[in-house]
Amino acid sequence: MRNHGPGGGSSSILIVGVDRNGMGQLREALGADAVLPPTSLSYEQAYSEARRSRPSALVVGFDTDFEEAVRLGNQLTSDHPNLTLVALSAGSDPDRIRAAMRAGYREFVVLPDDGDLLRQAVHEALYSNASDNEDRGEIIAVCGAKGGAGCTSTTINLAAELCPIHRVVAVDLNFSMGDVASFLDLKPTKSISDLLQELDRLDERVLAGSVSVHKSKVHVVAQPNEIDEQEEVRGDNILRLLQICAESYQYCMIDCGTALNEATLTTITVADTLLLVVTPDVPSVKNAWRRLQLFDRIGVERSRVRLIVNRYEKRSQLTLDDIEANLGLRVAASVENDWKTLSQAVNEGRLVRDVNKKSPAARDISNMVTLITEGDEFVEPTSPEEKKGGALSWLFN
């Protein structure tokens, strides 16, 4: 998740595609925090005016012409990467939020509810200067092909490998049955639900006071202690939390589990890298294929996806070649099935390396660090149909 702010100057804002009522709400929300133009520009006028006046931020209405708003975002993000883009809408629609994020919008606001969020975005656009133009921390989403694939174990053990020289946070997005804290034998006093209830004042300081810290120096945003029965979390709220995490840490490991909800889909959309964890069995590979189709539909590029084969054995019914052939994606890493060490780590709330530093699984997890810190050369995926004779070819016909 990257953030580049424009240099200093007046806090000027361009408004695009917003009606008279929306203009009134913007003036009421921003007050003296920004210089607003008297009228809204059309979508057609916006690009040339942004190039001419070099504003601090651009607020774009998503209700007048949704497709034009997305097109404008893509164009401005490509040509003016330092411009802060804010999407404005009358309602919180998950599909529109994800489309806005893919098009480069920094925030998605619904007025008057999100007045504080709008003011903060404008403030940051004004006071971010060239010396602060460093990349934000990276968001690493860990997704499982099916239950029990090993998302949580991958998240915490990989986070611990990154910790010696990086600031790392592990975030548990399973609000009901998350296990990140228990896998590390932590007893958190605050949870992700608490943070989401404090979004109006959430910053790096509040986040630092809400995390639990493991002896490995992994910071943890934990799941609630009790099953959370709250309404589904809004995608823009999760986006705000991820932004604060990325401002505070170099690497943010997000345990998405297998759930497909607004929280996890938002995370997947904005993540710099997605680790798709699969086990070498037919149900897992089939579900991995279905998730890859979903990633395609919501605009997630295959170049961001890293395929991880967990609990792999040479005697497994499905080989790495079989999995690659049927998913059309290269296996980026595999973790050997050292069942004794893995189960002991889970049951005792310890890292795999702390149970047995010579474990093949500990070795493989350590080797995975380079997928994040150095990137992984992308190999153009091929469709399963182009691979003849794969062990699972019947599943994809």
C-alpha positions as CSV (number, residue, x, y, z in Angstrom):
1,M,0.0,0.0,0.0
2,R,1.8,3.0,-1.2
3,N,1.4,6.7,-0.3
4,H,3.0,9.7,-2.0
5,G,1.8,13.1,-1.0
6,P,2.2,16.3,-2.9
7,G,4.5,19.0,-1.7
8,G,3.5,22.0,0.3
9,G,1.4,24.9,-0.9
10,S,-2.1,26.1,-0.4
11,S,-4.7,23.5,0.6
12,S,-6.5,23.8,-2.8
13,I,-9.1,21.2,-3.8
14,L,-10.8,20.4,-7.1
15,I,-14.3,19.1,-6.9
16,V,-15.5,16.9,-9.8
17,G,-19.0,15.4,-10.5
18,V,-20.6,16.7,-7.3
19,D,-24.1,18.2,-7.3
20,R,-25.2,21.3,-5.3
21,N,-26.2,19.3,-2.3
22,G,-22.9,17.5,-2.3
23,M,-21.0,20.8,-2.5
24,G,-22.9,22.1,0.5
25,Q,-21.9,18.9,2.5
26,L,-18.3,19.4,1.5
27,R,-18.2,23.0,2.6
28,E,-19.8,22.1,5.9
29,A,-17.4,19.2,6.5
30,L,-14.2,21.0,5.6
31,G,-15.0,24.5,6.9
32,A,-11.8,26.5,6.9
33,D,-9.5,23.5,6.4
34,A,-9.4,24.0,2.7
35,V,-10.0,26.4,-0.2
36,L,-13.0,25.0,-2.1
37,P,-13.9,26.1,-5.7
38,P,-17.3,27.8,-6.1
39,T,-18.6,25.0,-8.4
40,S,-17.9,21.4,-9.4
41,L,-16.0,20.5,-12.5
42,S,-17.3,18.0,-15.0
43,Y,-15.4,14.8,-15.5
44,E,-14.3,16.0,-18.9
45,Q,-12.8,19.2,-17.4
46,A,-11.0,17.5,-14.5
47,Y,-7.9,16.2,-16.1
48,S,-6.7,19.3,-17.8
49,E,-7.6,21.5,-14.8
50,A,-5.7,19.2,-12.4
51,R,-2.7,19.5,-14.7
52,R,-3.0,23.3,-14.8
53,S,-3.7,24.1,-11.2
54,R,-1.8,21.2,-9.4
55,P,-4.2,21.0,-6.4
56,S,-3.5,19.3,-3.1
57,A,-6.5,16.9,-3.6
58,L,-9.3,16.0,-5.9
59,V,-12.7,15.0,-4.6
60,V,-14.7,13.0,-7.2
61,G,-18.4,12.2,-7.0
62,F,-19.1,8.5,-7.6
63,D,-22.9,8.9,-7.9
64,T,-23.3,11.1,-10.9
65,D,-21.2,8.9,-13.3
66,F,-19.6,5.9,-11.7
67,E,-17.7,4.7,-14.8
68,E,-16.3,8.2,-15.5
69,A,-15.2,8.5,-11.9
70,V,-13.3,5.3,-12.2
71,R,-11.8,6.2,-15.5
72,L,-10.7,9.6,-14.2
73,G,-9.0,7.9,-11.2
74,N,-7.1,5.5,-13.4
75,Q,-5.9,8.4,-15.6
76,L,-4.9,10.7,-12.8
77,T,-3.1,8.0,-10.8
78,S,-1.1,7.1,-13.8
79,D,-0.1,10.6,-14.8
80,H,-0.1,12.4,-11.4
81,P,0.9,9.8,-8.8
82,N,1.4,12.4,-6.1
83,L,-2.2,13.7,-6.2
84,T,-4.5,12.7,-3.4
85,L,-7.8,11.3,-4.7
86,V,-11.0,11.1,-2.6
87,A,-14.2,9.3,-3.8
88,L,-17.4,10.8,-2.5
89,S,-20.7,8.9,-2.5
90,A,-24.1,9.0,-0.8
91,G,-23.8,5.4,0.4
92,S,-21.2,2.7,1.3
93,D,-21.4,0.2,-1.6
94,P,-18.7,-2.6,-1.4
95,D,-18.3,-2.9,-5.2
96,R,-17.8,0.8,-5.6
97,I,-15.4,1.0,-2.7
98,R,-13.2,-1.8,-4.3
99,A,-13.5,-0.1,-7.7
100,A,-12.3,3.2,-6.2
101,M,-9.3,1.5,-4.5
102,R,-8.3,-0.2,-7.7
103,A,-8.5,3.1,-9.5
104,G,-6.1,4.8,-7.0
105,Y,-8.5,6.7,-4.7
106,R,-6.9,7.2,-1.3
107,E,-10.3,7.4,0.6
108,F,-13.9,6.6,0.0
109,V,-16.1,8.9,2.1
110,V,-19.8,9.1,2.8
111,L,-21.0,12.5,4.1
112,P,-21.8,13.6,6.8
113,D,-20.7,10.4,8.5
114,D,-17.1,10.5,7.3
115,G,-16.4,14.2,7.8
116,D,-13.4,13.5,10.0
117,L,-11.9,11.1,7.5
118,L,-12.3,13.7,4.7
119,R,-10.7,16.4,6.8
120,Q,-7.8,14.1,7.7
121,A,-7.2,13.2,4.0
122,V,-7.2,16.9,3.0
123,H,-4.8,17.7,5.9
124,E,-2.4,15.0,4.9
125,A,-2.5,16.1,1.3
126,L,-1.5,19.6,2.4
127,Y,1.3,18.7,4.8
128,S,2.9,15.7,3.1
129,N,6.0,17.2,1.5
130,A,8.6,15.8,-0.8
131,S,10.9,14.7,2.1
132,D,8.1,12.4,3.3
133,N,7.7,10.8,-0.1
134,E,8.8,7.3,1.0
135,D,6.7,4.2,0.3
136,R,4.3,3.1,3.0
137,G,4.7,-0.3,4.5
138,E,3.6,-3.3,2.4
139,I,0.3,-5.1,2.9
140,I,0.7,-8.9,2.6
141,A,-2.6,-10.8,2.5
142,V,-2.5,-14.5,3.4
143,C,-5.5,-16.4,2.0
144,G,-6.3,-20.1,2.4
145,A,-7.7,-22.2,-0.4
146,K,-9.7,-24.2,2.3
147,G,-10.0,-24.5,6.0
148,G,-6.9,-25.9,7.6
149,A,-4.6,-25.0,4.8
150,G,-2.3,-23.2,7.2
151,C,-3.0,-19.4,6.8
152,T,-2.5,-18.5,10.5
153,S,0.7,-20.6,10.8
154,T,2.1,-19.1,7.7
155,T,1.2,-15.5,8.8
156,I,2.8,-15.7,12.3
157,N,5.9,-17.7,11.4
158,L,6.6,-15.6,8.3
159,A,6.0,-12.4,10.4
160,A,8.6,-13.6,13.0
161,E,11.1,-14.3,10.2
162,L,10.8,-10.6,9.1
163,C,11.1,-9.2,12.6
164,P,14.8,-9.1,13.2
165,I,15.3,-6.2,10.9
166,H,11.8,-4.9,10.1
167,R,8.8,-3.6,12.1
168,V,6.0,-6.1,11.5
169,V,2.4,-6.4,12.5
170,A,0.1,-9.4,12.1
171,V,-3.6,-8.6,11.8
172,D,-6.3,-11.2,12.4
173,L,-9.3,-10.6,10.2
174,N,-11.3,-13.6,11.5
175,F,-13.7,-11.7,13.9
176,S,-15.3,-14.9,15.2
177,M,-12.8,-17.7,15.3
178,G,-9.4,-16.1,14.7
179,D,-6.3,-17.9,16.1
180,V,-3.4,-15.5,15.6
181,A,-3.2,-14.6,19.3
182,S,-3.6,-18.2,20.5
183,F,-1.0,-19.5,18.1
184,L,1.5,-17.1,19.8
185,D,0.2,-17.8,23.3
186,L,-0.9,-14.1,23.7
187,K,-3.7,-12.8,25.9
188,P,-4.6,-9.5,24.3
189,T,-6.5,-6.8,26.1
190,K,-7.7,-5.1,23.0
191,S,-8.9,-6.4,19.6
192,I,-9.5,-5.4,16.1
193,S,-13.1,-4.6,17.0
194,D,-11.9,-2.1,19.5
195,L,-9.8,-0.3,16.9
196,L,-12.6,-0.2,14.4
197,Q,-14.8,1.5,17.1
198,E,-12.1,4.2,17.5
199,L,-11.6,5.1,13.8
200,D,-12.4,8.7,14.4
201,R,-9.2,9.0,16.5
202,L,-7.1,6.1,15.2
203,D,-3.5,7.0,14.5
204,E,-0.1,5.4,15.0
205,R,-0.2,6.2,18.7
206,V,-3.6,4.6,19.3
207,L,-2.6,1.6,17.2
208,A,0.6,1.2,19.2
209,G,-1.3,1.2,22.4
210,S,-3.7,-1.5,21.1
211,V,-1.4,-4.2,19.8
212,S,-0.1,-7.2,21.7
213,V,3.7,-7.9,21.4
214,H,5.2,-11.3,21.1
215,K,8.7,-12.1,22.3
216,S,9.8,-12.3,18.7
217,K,8.8,-8.6,18.4
218,V,5.8,-9.4,16.2
219,H,3.1,-6.9,17.0
220,V,-0.5,-8.4,16.8
221,V,-3.9,-6.9,16.1
222,A,-5.9,-9.7,17.6
223,Q,-9.3,-11.1,17.1
224,P,-12.0,-10.4,19.8
225,N,-11.8,-12.6,22.9
226,E,-15.5,-13.5,22.4
227,I,-17.3,-14.4,19.2
228,D,-18.1,-11.1,17.6
229,E,-21.7,-10.7,16.5
230,Q,-21.4,-7.2,15.2
231,E,-22.7,-6.2,11.8
232,E,-20.4,-6.9,8.8
233,V,-17.4,-4.6,8.8
234,R,-17.5,-1.9,6.2
235,G,-14.7,-2.0,3.6
236,D,-13.8,1.7,4.0
237,N,-13.3,1.1,7.7
238,I,-10.9,-1.8,7.1
239,L,-9.1,0.3,4.5
240,R,-8.6,3.0,7.1
241,L,-7.2,0.5,9.6
242,L,-4.8,-0.9,6.9
243,Q,-3.6,2.6,6.0
244,I,-2.7,3.3,9.6
245,C,-0.9,-0.1,9.9
246,A,1.0,0.6,6.7
247,E,2.1,4.0,8.1
248,S,3.3,2.4,11.3
249,Y,5.0,-0.8,10.1
250,Q,7.2,-1.9,7.2
251,Y,5.3,-5.2,6.7
252,C,1.7,-5.9,7.6
253,M,0.8,-9.6,7.5
254,I,-2.9,-10.0,7.3
255,D,-4.5,-13.3,8.1
256,C,-7.5,-13.4,5.8
257,G,-8.2,-17.1,6.4
258,T,-10.8,-18.6,4.0
259,A,-13.6,-16.1,4.5
260,L,-14.8,-14.0,1.6
261,N,-16.5,-11.0,3.1
262,E,-16.1,-7.2,2.8
263,A,-13.2,-7.1,5.2
264,T,-11.1,-9.8,3.4
265,L,-12.1,-8.6,-0.1
266,T,-11.0,-5.1,0.7
267,T,-7.7,-6.4,2.0
268,I,-7.1,-8.5,-1.1
269,T,-7.9,-5.6,-3.3
270,V,-5.3,-3.3,-1.8
271,A,-2.6,-5.8,-0.8
272,D,0.8,-5.5,-2.4
273,T,1.2,-9.3,-2.3
274,L,-1.2,-12.1,-1.8
275,L,0.0,-15.5,-0.5
276,L,-2.5,-18.1,-1.6
277,V,-1.9,-21.1,0.7
278,V,-2.9,-24.5,-0.7
279,T,-2.4,-28.1,0.4
280,P,-1.6,-30.9,-2.1
281,D,-5.1,-32.4,-2.2
282,V,-7.9,-32.2,-4.7
283,P,-10.4,-30.1,-2.7
284,S,-7.7,-27.6,-1.8
285,V,-6.5,-27.2,-5.4
286,K,-10.0,-27.0,-6.7
287,N,-10.8,-24.2,-4.3
288,A,-7.6,-22.4,-5.1
289,W,-8.7,-22.4,-8.7
290,R,-12.0,-20.9,-7.8
291,R,-10.3,-18.2,-5.7
292,L,-8.0,-17.3,-8.6
293,Q,-11.1,-16.8,-10.8
294,L,-12.5,-14.5,-8.1
295,F,-9.3,-12.5,-8.0
296,D,-9.6,-12.1,-11.8
297,R,-13.2,-10.8,-11.5
298,I,-12.4,-8.2,-8.8
299,G,-9.3,-6.9,-10.7
300,V,-6.5,-8.5,-8.7
301,E,-3.5,-9.0,-11.0
302,R,-1.9,-12.5,-11.1
303,S,1.4,-10.8,-10.7
304,R,0.6,-10.0,-7.1
305,V,-0.3,-13.6,-6.2
306,R,2.2,-16.1,-4.8
307,L,1.2,-19.7,-4.6
308,I,2.4,-21.5,-1.4
309,V,2.0,-25.2,-1.1
310,N,1.8,-26.1,2.6
311,R,2.4,-29.5,4.2
312,Y,4.0,-30.9,1.0
313,E,5.5,-34.3,0.8
314,K,7.3,-36.0,-2.2
315,R,4.9,-38.9,-1.8
316,S,1.9,-36.6,-2.0
317,Q,-0.7,-37.7,-4.6
318,L,-0.4,-34.3,-6.3
319,T,3.0,-33.1,-7.3
320,L,4.1,-29.5,-7.6
321,D,4.0,-29.9,-11.3
322,D,0.4,-31.1,-11.1
323,I,-0.7,-28.1,-9.0
324,E,1.1,-25.6,-11.4
325,A,-0.4,-27.3,-14.5
326,N,-4.0,-27.1,-13.2
327,L,-3.9,-23.7,-11.6
328,G,-1.9,-22.0,-14.4
329,L,0.4,-20.4,-11.7
330,R,3.9,-21.2,-10.7
331,V,4.5,-22.5,-7.2
332,A,6.4,-19.8,-5.5
333,A,7.3,-21.8,-2.3
334,S,6.5,-25.1,-0.5
335,V,6.6,-26.0,3.1
336,E,7.5,-29.6,4.0
337,N,5.0,-31.6,6.0
338,D,6.8,-31.8,9.3
339,W,3.6,-32.8,11.1
340,K,5.2,-33.4,14.5
341,T,6.8,-30.0,14.8
342,L,3.9,-28.1,13.3
343,S,1.3,-29.7,15.6
344,Q,3.6,-29.2,18.7
345,A,4.0,-25.5,17.7
346,V,0.2,-25.0,17.4
347,N,-0.6,-26.8,20.7
348,E,2.0,-25.0,22.7
349,G,1.5,-21.6,21.2
350,R,5.1,-21.4,19.9
351,L,6.8,-20.6,16.6
352,V,7.9,-23.5,14.5
353,R,11.5,-22.4,14.7
354,D,11.3,-22.3,18.5
355,V,10.0,-25.9,18.7
356,N,12.7,-27.2,16.3
357,K,15.0,-24.8,14.5
358,K,16.3,-27.6,12.4
359,S,12.8,-28.6,11.2
360,P,12.4,-28.7,7.4
361,A,9.3,-26.6,7.8
362,A,11.2,-23.9,9.7
363,R,13.8,-23.9,6.9
364,D,11.2,-23.6,4.2
365,I,9.4,-20.7,6.1
366,S,12.6,-18.9,6.5
367,N,13.3,-19.2,2.8
368,M,9.9,-17.7,2.0
369,V,11.0,-14.3,3.3
370,T,12.6,-13.4,0.0
371,L,9.2,-13.6,-1.7
372,I,8.3,-10.5,0.3
373,T,11.6,-8.6,0.8
374,E,13.0,-9.2,-2.7
375,G,9.9,-9.9,-4.7
376,D,9.4,-12.9,-6.9
377,E,9.9,-12.9,-10.7
378,F,6.5,-13.2,-12.2
379,V,5.9,-15.9,-14.7
380,E,3.0,-15.4,-17.1
381,P,0.2,-17.7,-16.0
382,T,-1.2,-20.2,-18.4
383,S,-4.8,-21.5,-18.4
384,P,-5.4,-25.1,-17.2
385,E,-6.7,-25.9,-20.7
386,E,-3.3,-25.3,-22.2
387,K,-1.7,-28.0,-19.9
388,K,-2.7,-31.4,-21.2
389,G,-2.8,-34.5,-19.0
390,G,-2.7,-32.8,-15.6
391,A,-3.8,-35.0,-12.7
392,L,-6.8,-32.7,-12.1
393,S,-7.7,-31.7,-15.6
394,W,-11.2,-33.2,-15.2
395,L,-12.0,-30.6,-12.6
396,F,-11.5,-27.7,-14.9
397,N,-13.5,-28.9,-17.9
